[in-house]
């Protein structure tokens, strides 16, 4: 999306204002939060990773609680203001919030960071500017259990460019190979990332992995459910009566949720016939 000089100057002013407001708002808090978009120039429907860093200003170790709350939020909660003016809440706890990590220890006068898959906050399905606001869900603590003041919420902007189908193909191909070639947590992260590519381009990659990695079926089926196009539905149908319980249950659940959410009569009927 091309910006006129006037609009671009307004956007740059917004960036400066957001950065200044975030820095000033940190005040004298023990923990200072900063952000960095890992890959420059993200485009529509691509995975977007943001590194959230926590700098400890104090002379003692500070602990951050990364366990999930009763409402499903983990280390961070936030809001996204999209280019179309809609606001979304996020993120829910997922692989991208390091589901294996329950506590983050930040040494005195040092930093620790987490890698957030921003697509767990919002679909980046429009080109334009997204204003994100992130906040810790629970107060930091000392090793003795003393609660410290919550740092001010962090605000930052992600600028998303137009959809690039060829680049999406490369990203999906790389994530498919990472899922197959890695093991354990690394493989799960790659599959989870691919499952947030909410684009028809991702369908054949999710389908092939669903064939080969039944233990990742809940993640992969959910990815196809998010896409929810006729092509995604067709990719799920071969597994409706699969011998693998993980695949069968995940696929049938994904199809039922697609049927419940679509207004397309033929898609609903296609799914109903398959689930009988």
C-alpha positions in Angstrom: 0.0 0.0 0.0 1.5 3.3 -1.1 1.4 6.2 1.3 1.0 9.8 0.3 3.7 12.1 1.8 1.1 13.6 4.2 -0.1 10.1 5.4 3.4 8.8 5.7 4.4 11.8 7.8 1.4 11.2 10.0 2.4 7.6 10.4 6.0 8.5 11.3 4.7 10.9 13.9 2.5 8.1 15.3 5.5 5.9 15.5 7.5 8.5 17.4 4.6 9.3 19.7 4.1 5.6 20.5 7.8 5.0 21.2 8.1 8.1 23.4 4.9 7.2 25.3 6.1 3.7 26.0 9.5 4.8 27.2 8.1 7.6 29.4 5.4 5.3 30.8 8.1 2.8 32.1 9.0 5.4 34.7 11.0 3.8 37.6 9.5 0.3 37.2 11.9 -2.5 38.0 11.2 -4.2 34.7 11.4 -2.3 31.4 9.8 -3.9 28.4 10.9 -3.4 24.8 10.0 -5.0 21.4 11.6 -5.9 18.1 9.9 -7.3 15.0 12.3 -10.2 14.1 11.9 -10.0 10.3 11.6 -6.7 8.6 8.8 -6.0 6.0 6.2 -8.7 6.9 3.4 -9.1 4.4 -0.3 -10.1 4.6 -0.9 -13.6 6.1 2.8 -14.2 6.9 3.9 -15.4 10.4 5.1 -12.3 12.3 7.5 -12.9 15.3 8.1 -10.2 17.8 10.8 -10.4 20.4 9.6 -9.0 23.8 12.6 -8.2 26.1 12.5 -7.5 29.8 15.3 -5.5 31.3 15.8 -5.7 35.0 16.9 -2.4 36.5 17.3 -3.7 40.0 20.3 -5.3 41.8 18.6 -8.6 42.4 17.0 -11.4 40.3 13.4 -10.8 39.2 11.0 -13.6 38.4 8.2 -13.4 35.7 5.3 -15.9 36.0 4.6 -17.4 32.6 2.0 -19.9 33.7 -1.5 -19.7 32.2 -4.2 -17.9 34.2 -7.8 -19.2 34.5 -8.9 -17.2 31.5 -6.2 -18.8 29.3 -3.8 -15.8 29.1 -0.1 -16.6 29.8 2.8 -14.3 30.3 1.4 -11.5 28.2 -2.0 -10.0 27.4 -2.7 -7.2 24.9 -4.8 -5.5 22.3 -4.4 -4.9 18.6 -5.9 -2.0 16.7 -6.1 -3.1 13.1 -6.0 -1.0 9.9 -9.8 -1.4 9.5 -10.3 0.1 13.0 -11.3 -3.2 14.7 -9.8 -4.0 18.1 -8.8 -7.6 19.1 -7.6 -9.1 22.3 -4.6 -11.4 22.6 -2.8 -13.5 23.0 -3.9 -16.9 24.4 -1.2 -19.2 25.7 0.4 -21.2 22.9 3.7 -22.6 21.7 4.8 -19.1 20.8 4.6 -18.2 24.4 6.9 -21.0 25.4 4.4 -23.5 26.8 7.3 -25.5 28.4 8.4 -22.4 30.4 6.6 -21.7 33.6 8.9 -19.0 35.0 11.4 -16.5 33.5 14.3 -15.5 35.6 15.8 -12.0 34.8 19.3 -11.5 36.3 20.2 -8.2 38.0 21.0 -5.5 35.4 20.4 -7.9 32.5 17.7 -8.8 30.1 15.6 -11.9 29.2 13.3 -12.2 26.2 10.5 -14.3 24.7 9.6 -14.8 21.1 5.9 -14.0 20.4 4.1 -15.2 17.3 2.0 -12.0 16.8 -0.5 -14.0 14.7 -1.9 -15.4 18.0 -3.1 -11.8 18.6 -4.6 -11.0 15.3 -5.0 -12.1 11.7 -2.6 -9.9 9.7 -4.9 -10.2 6.7 -4.9 -6.5 5.6 -2.0 -4.4 4.5 -1.5 -1.4 6.7 -0.5 -0.4 10.2 -1.3 -2.4 13.3 -0.9 -0.8 16.8 -0.2 -3.5 19.4 -0.3 -3.1 23.2 1.3 -5.7 25.4 1.2 -6.0 29.2 2.4 -8.6 31.8 -0.6 -10.5 33.2 1.0 -10.9 36.7 3.3 -8.7 38.8 7.1 -9.5 38.7 8.5 -10.9 42.0 11.8 -11.1 43.8 13.2 -14.6 44.6 11.8 -14.0 48.1 8.3 -13.7 46.7 7.9 -10.0 47.1 5.6 -8.5 44.4 7.0 -5.6 42.4 5.0 -3.0 40.5 3.7 -4.0 37.1 5.6 -2.2 34.3 3.6 0.0 32.0 2.1 -1.7 29.0 4.3 -1.7 25.9 3.0 -0.2 22.7 4.5 -0.7 19.2 3.5 -0.6 15.5 3.8 -3.3 12.9 3.5 -2.3 9.3 2.3 -5.1 7.0 2.7 -5.0 3.3 0.6 -6.5 0.5 0.2 -10.3 0.1 3.1 -12.0 -1.6 2.0 -15.5 -2.7 5.5 -16.6 -3.8 7.0 -15.6 -0.5 4.1 -17.4 1.4 5.0 -20.6 -0.6 8.6 -20.4 0.5 7.7 -19.8 4.1 5.2 -22.7 4.2 7.8 -25.0 2.5 10.4 -24.1 5.0 8.1 -24.6 8.0 7.0 -28.0 6.6 10.7 -29.1 6.4 11.4 -27.8 9.9 8.4 -29.8 11.2 9.7 -32.9 9.6 13.4 -32.5 10.3 13.2 -31.2 13.8 12.0 -33.2 16.9 10.1 -32.4 20.0 9.5 -28.8 20.9 11.2 -27.4 17.8 9.0 -29.5 15.5 5.9 -28.4 17.4 6.9 -24.7 17.1 7.3 -25.0 13.3 3.9 -26.8 13.0 2.2 -24.2 15.2 3.7 -21.4 13.2 2.5 -23.0 9.9 -1.0 -23.4 11.5 -1.2 -19.7 11.8 -0.7 -19.1 8.1 -4.3 -18.4 7.4 -4.1 -18.6 3.7 -5.1 -21.2 1.0 -1.4 -21.4 0.1 -0.8 -23.3 3.4 -3.4 -26.0 2.7 -1.2 -28.6 0.9 1.6 -28.2 3.4 -0.8 -28.7 6.4 -2.3 -31.7 4.5 1.0 -33.5 4.0 2.1 -33.0 7.6 -1.3 -34.2 8.8 -0.6 -37.4 6.8 2.8 -37.9 8.3 2.6 -36.5 11.9 -0.5 -37.8 13.7 0.7 -36.5 17.1 0.6 -33.0 15.6 -2.9 -33.5 14.3 -4.6 -31.2 16.8 -2.4 -28.3 15.7 -2.5 -29.1 12.0 -6.3 -29.6 11.9 -6.8 -26.3 13.7 -4.7 -24.6 11.0 -7.0 -26.0 8.3 -10.0 -25.0 10.4 -8.7 -21.4 10.6 -8.4 -21.3 6.8 -11.9 -22.8 6.4 -12.1 -22.5 2.6 -13.5 -25.3 0.4 -9.8 -26.3 -0.3 -9.2 -26.6 3.4 -12.3 -28.7 3.9 -11.3 -31.1 1.1 -7.9 -31.5 2.8 -9.6 -32.6 6.1 -12.1 -35.0 4.6 -9.8 -38.0 3.9 -9.0 -38.3 7.6 -12.6 -38.4 8.9 -12.4 -42.2 9.6 -8.6 -42.4 10.0 -7.2 -45.3 12.1 -5.2 -42.8 14.2 -7.5 -41.5 17.0 -5.5 -38.3 17.2 -6.1 -37.5 13.5 -9.7 -38.7 13.4 -10.9 -36.8 16.5 -9.0 -33.6 15.6 -10.2 -33.6 12.0 -13.8 -34.3 12.9 -13.8 -31.6 15.5 -12.3 -29.1 13.0 -14.9 -30.0 10.3 -17.7 -29.6 12.8 -16.5 -26.1 13.8 -16.1 -25.1 10.1 -19.7 -26.2 9.5 -21.0 -24.3 12.5 -19.2 -21.1 11.3 -19.9 -21.1 7.6 -22.9 -19.7 5.8 -22.2 -21.8 2.7 -25.0 -24.4 2.4 -23.0 -26.7 0.1 -20.0 -26.7 2.5 -22.2 -27.5 5.5 -23.9 -30.4 3.6 -20.5 -31.7 2.4 -19.3 -31.9 6.0 -22.5 -33.3 7.3 -22.4 -36.2 4.8 -18.8 -36.9 5.7 -19.4 -36.9 9.5 -22.3 -39.4 9.3 
